[in-house]
Amino acid sequence: MSFSTKTDGYYEFLAKELSNLDNLFVSENFMSMKFLQQVMSTLRSLHSRLTLLVESLDLPAGEKWVDHYMDESSRLWEACIVLKSGVSNYSSADNLPNLALANHRVNYQVIDEIEVCKTAMRTLTERNRRIRVHRLGLNFDGKNYNKDTFDGYNGYIGVLHATKTVTTLLLAILISGLVYFCPETKSYFIEKYDENWVFGSGYDENWVFGSGYMGLTAKLHGRMVDKIGLLKCGPDILVDELEKSMSSMEKVRLGIMRSLSDEKVENMKSSFVMLKGGAEGIIDQIDDLFDEIVECRKMILGLCSHS
């Protein structure tokens, strides 16, 4: 199999993953845990697939491509630290509705418990606001590229550029949804970009981009821009289940003051179960990605030592 066939297969893989995410984005509530978990899964798949491709490209040992790979895997590692730190703060939700509301119609202590819950959620937001994400390079580089550049190292340079671009989009989505909609991610989603901006005005789609992943990247980014533009919100955590949890909790609080239905209580409990369960699932995926990064780096170094 030729090197170009291998890299073309990788671009087709990118396009398929982005198309799946785009379809899920449309079918789910904005920034749902289900969507964010799939974004995390896609991020893992990209990293794993890139490493397997590198193994097959017969690259020369000890040259610049190794540094490029290690730099990108280091960026991914740092991003995982940020993500895990932010999502781990959801453990503050342990104070949230463990409400034995069998007699909730007369239990005014529930109001005090809800105030504790609201304080815990404010603490979560404040903790995540302090997490630093500015080192993750959440921006498109906007450079111009030519065919010779992308063909470097048997097509590896083009593949790495594509991976970095898609990874940046996925990380910006995850950080906005799970950690904090900070100035860095806000500026990333402030306006739509076309393929010329994302990939440089010098590209030619006929080189290696026949799969159309460029347009799919810009499309998903554009959907994010449109949705965020409708929110009219300042810095916050965008995950849908968090907003639902806060909203359902307020409905229970007001219901206690008036007439509280069992349905409102169950909705509140369900919202927090989904929030915490989703967060735990994300953390599991992050831990798996940490392990995968370590193993892939070992494999790359092993390739170099045996060449």
CORFENJO-V614808 format. One record per backbone hydrogen bond with DSSP energy under -1.0 kcal/mol. CO is the residue of the C=O (numbers start at 0). NH is the residue of the N-H. E is the energy in kcal/mol with one decimal. If there is no record, write none. Layout:
CO/NH/E  CO/NH/E
//
This chain:
1/5/-1.7  2/6/-2.5  3/7/-2.6  4/8/-1.9  5/9/-1.4  6/10/-2.2  7/11/-2.1  8/12/-1.9  9/13/-2.4  10/14/-2.4  11/15/-2.3  12/16/-2.4  13/17/-2.6  14/18/-2.4  15/19/-2.3  16/20/-2.1  17/21/-2.6  18/22/-2.3  19/23/-2.1  20/24/-2.8  21/25/-1.8  22/26/-1.6  23/27/-1.9  28/31/-1.6  30/239/-2.8  31/35/-2.5  32/36/-2.8  33/37/-1.6  34/38/-2.2  35/39/-2.3  36/40/-2.2  37/41/-2.5  38/42/-2.2  39/43/-1.9  40/44/-2.2  41/45/-2.5  42/46/-1.9  43/47/-2.5  44/48/-2.8  45/49/-2.5  46/50/-1.9  47/51/-2.0  48/52/-2.2  49/53/-2.6  50/54/-2.0  53/56/-1.0  59/62/-1.0  62/65/-1.8  63/67/-2.2  64/68/-2.4  65/69/-2.7  66/70/-2.7  67/71/-2.0  68/72/-2.5  69/73/-2.2  70/74/-2.0  71/75/-2.1  72/76/-2.1  73/77/-2.6  74/78/-2.2  75/79/-2.1  76/80/-1.9  77/81/-2.1  78/82/-2.8  79/83/-2.9  80/84/-2.4  81/85/-2.3  82/86/-2.9  83/87/-2.6  86/89/-1.8  87/90/-1.9  88/91/-1.9  89/92/-2.4  90/93/-2.1  91/94/-1.4  92/95/-1.9  98/100/-1.9  100/103/-1.8  102/105/-1.8  105/107/-1.3  106/109/-1.4  108/112/-2.2  109/113/-2.6  110/114/-2.0  111/115/-1.8  112/116/-2.2  113/117/-2.7  114/118/-2.1  115/119/-2.2  116/120/-2.2  117/121/-2.0  118/122/-2.2  119/123/-2.2  120/124/-2.2  121/125/-2.4  122/126/-2.8  123/127/-2.3  124/128/-1.9  125/129/-1.0  127/130/-1.2  132/135/-1.8  136/138/-2.0  145/149/-2.0  146/150/-2.1  148/151/-1.3  149/157/-1.8  150/154/-1.5  151/156/-2.0  152/155/-1.7  154/158/-1.9  155/159/-3.0  156/160/-2.3  157/161/-2.3  158/162/-2.6  159/163/-2.9  160/164/-2.1  161/165/-2.4  162/166/-2.9  163/167/-2.3  164/168/-1.6  165/169/-2.4  166/170/-2.9  167/171/-2.3  168/172/-2.0  169/173/-2.5  170/174/-2.9  171/175/-2.1  172/176/-2.3  173/177/-3.0  174/178/-1.7  174/179/-2.4  175/237/-1.9  176/238/-1.9  179/181/-2.0  181/185/-2.8  182/186/-2.5  183/187/-1.2  184/188/-1.5  193/197/-2.2  194/198/-2.8  195/199/-1.0  199/202/-1.4  203/206/-2.5  208/211/-1.8  211/215/-1.5  212/216/-2.3  213/217/-2.3  214/218/-2.2  215/219/-2.4  216/220/-2.3  217/221/-2.4  218/222/-2.1  219/223/-1.9  220/224/-2.3  221/225/-2.5  222/226/-2.4  223/227/-2.8  224/228/-2.2  235/180/-3.5  238/242/-1.3  239/243/-2.3  240/244/-2.1  241/245/-2.3  242/246/-2.5  243/247/-2.8  244/248/-2.1  245/249/-1.9  246/250/-1.9  247/251/-1.9  248/252/-2.2  249/253/-2.5  250/254/-2.1  251/255/-2.1  252/256/-1.2  260/264/-1.4  261/265/-2.6  262/266/-2.4  263/267/-2.0  264/268/-2.5  265/269/-2.7  266/270/-2.2  267/271/-2.0  268/272/-2.2  269/273/-2.3  270/274/-2.1  271/275/-2.7  272/276/-2.7  273/277/-2.3  274/278/-2.1  275/279/-2.3  276/280/-2.0  277/281/-2.1  278/282/-2.3  279/283/-2.1  280/284/-1.9  281/285/-2.5  282/286/-2.6  283/287/-2.1  284/288/-2.3  285/289/-2.4  286/290/-1.9  287/291/-2.3  288/292/-2.7  289/293/-2.0  290/294/-2.3  291/295/-2.7  292/296/-2.3  293/297/-2.0  294/298/-2.1  295/299/-2.4  296/300/-2.5  297/301/-2.3  298/302/-2.2  299/303/-1.8  300/304/-2.1  301/305/-1.4
//
